[in-house]
Amino acid sequence: MNWEIVIGLETHVQLSTVSKIFSGTSTCFGAAPNSQASAIDLALPGVLPALNRGAVERAIRFGLAIDAKVAPYSVFARKNYFYPDLPKGYQISQYDQPIVEHGTLTIQIPQPANGNKNQPQEVEKTISILRAHLEEDAGKLLHEEFAGLSGVDLNRAGVPLLEIVTEPDMRSATEAVAYAKALHTLVVWLGICDGNMQEGSFRCDANVSVRPVGQEKLGTRAEIKNLNSFRFLEEAILHEAQRQIELIEAGGSVIQETRLYDPTRRETRSMRSKEDAQDYRYFSDPDLLPLVVSAEWIEQVRSTLPELPTAMRERFITTYELSAYDAHQLTASKALAEYYETALEKMGAQHAKVLANWITGELTAQLKRHELSIEACPVTPTQLARLLMHIVNGAISNKIAKDVFQTMWDEKSGDEAAAERIIEAQGLQQISEVGELEAIIEQVLIANPKSVEEFRAGKQKAFNALVGQVMKATQGKANPQQVNTCLQQKLGEKEAMETQK
């Protein structure tokens, strides 16, 4: 039987406020355990929560960015359940009246390259976001430091979250990862989350089910909790889907439950039975008034929105004549897009493609090699722009430029004139003077008579070999275009002389 995977994601986005959602306690990560848990976070008798306006503004910002409905009236409820890391015995969340509903996020799904490694193909798909609601985080259980026991750190209790819930629109682990990456880019782009997955600022729960291809009815889902890396998200979905298929084909049935993913064993395992809404006994929180968001407030937040990734991609395609692939790569983060545009201002828009190739190629490769973000790149946009202008002007070859770039990377000097200084100090200026180049080519032809004869016999590889010898003789400093032109001319002259004889 052919099976279809059906996936919906619930993503917990930790909002970038300096204080918690219902108290003034710090949200700073890394403090000593239980040093940032106030009486309000613990709901001790006699305390009252007070809603953080900054958390609400961040939720509005997100709602506007996904073209969703921002509710003028929403309500906080108590979601009752008893876990060791939930100090109140309930979580303040939103249930039937969330602040954000019915938005969309367009994603780019990678496709097989079809032999073109330079321009991988991508397919666009729009994912429906059912809702995004405000809530508080729970604490954290610590198992590693206690032999046979668990500790609890309540510093995270009360940290503001925006839980973003999709419709079951995704049909593969690849689509789910593409959505998670696009959402991660957006919330960081908007400045509402730092996106640090290692610290738990962005974590996903994946609802996974399977059904026979062509069947409309959804299968029974299992929820995989707290996936804090894109790789784990993909692995967990693939394993869980396969587990369910094998279970059904063996005559069993999937039960609705919550599961955890073990990345060491690469398997999911049962955590607890999955509760339904009635099991949480939701009711309106009596200590919090309904949240009223005025039209004026929404418009004020709208006026502060940056240019969004989708709009910027379209502008890069129309204004700079970049491919959709290049535009998508360059808007993978706001910081990368800003790096590109800062460098392009120094070069001129006519060189947009040259710069795009270098950033998505050499620069990105170096960042990955050293596990650095673009914010930590030791080569500034101005430095890169000035280096690339030497290629554009024919002063150095692309190969030499890579060597200069490596030196600039290692120096970490920030010197705007670094490219010029390195080129001059190392004598890397490209040989473009025709007379000098012709003399070198003449020596190469004398030293390689066999390649000359093979070229005359019609073998193109022989010509390429001679080009390589010229580049070697000039230590890569010759202008490749001029080498081709001069070499063809010299070979033509020699052939004419032989014919006359």
Secondary structure, 3 states (H helix, E strand, C coil): CCEEEEEEEEEEEECCCCECCCCCCECCCCCCCCCCCCCCCCCCCCCCCCCCHHHHHHHHHHHHHCCCEECCEECCEEEECCCCCCCCCEEEECCCCCCEEEEEEEEEEECCCCCCCCCCCEEEEEEEEEEEEEEECCCEEECCCCCCCCEEECCCCCCEEEEEEECCCECCHHHHHHHHHHHHHHHHHCCCCCCCCCCCCEEEEEEEEEEECCCCCCCCCEEEEEECCHHHHHHHHHHHHHHHHHHHHCCCCCCCEEEEEECCCCEEEEEEECCCHHHHCCEECCCCCCEECCHHHHHHHHCCCCCCHHHHHHHHHHHHCCCHHHHHHHCCCHHHHHHHHHHHHHHCHHHHHHHHHHHHHHHHHHHHHCCCCHHHCCCCHHHHHHHHHHHHCCCCCHHHHHHHHHHHHHHCCCCCCHHHHHHHHCCCCCECCHHHHHHHHHHHHHHCHHHHHHHHCCCHHHHHHHHHHHHHHCCCCECHHHHHHHHHHHHHHHHHHHHHC
